[in-house]
């Protein structure tokens, strides 16, 4: 079974508007972390935001926020006030276990975001 | 502070040849990971080093792949002999030991094309 599901292969958004990229996950481990990475056309993977399974509040980093709904097992990324430079591939990832050896990330297939004028 | 670097950025080889990819992690990061993304599919974990020791190599596809991290600094990933299905982007990432978040910082990747 897919551990990370990103159902939107592509998304379009108008500049200055907000956009939500969906991510659902599947794990039986009570301790886990959720990550979002951005991959622009240049290819590098840029860390955006992190949410721990025990965090009480939704994570925010500047224009990025993570809408964490634990019961639904969803961790959607919200980008506010979209900019042209936000056009990129976005990956949701999960790490099961917060300490010790469970450090590998499991990725979704990604969502290609295009910001338009 | 320098980020994770990878060399080469691109490699085109013929089936049956050998290719060695190199990764230099962020200075002071004991954890080093290899991932790869085959065309159109998700990024998949290959293996994880803690210093020079292989912590988890459950994602290595077969014995044509050999990863090393002598001295616990940079790492190499050798594919010998390369097959067509090895084509993809190989990412390296590193993270610190301390702390519970352990964000992994990725390099730019090596694009491997096997013809």
Interface residues (C-beta under 8 A of the other chain):
Chain A: X4 X33 X35 X37 X42 X43 X44 X45 X46 X47 X50 X52 X91 X93 X95 X98 X99 X101 X103 X104 X105 X106 X107 X108 X109 X110
Chain B: X31 X33 X35 X41 X42 X43 X44 X45 X48 X55 X56 X59 X89 X91 X93 X95 X100 X101 X102 X103 X104 X105 X106 X107 X108 X109 X111
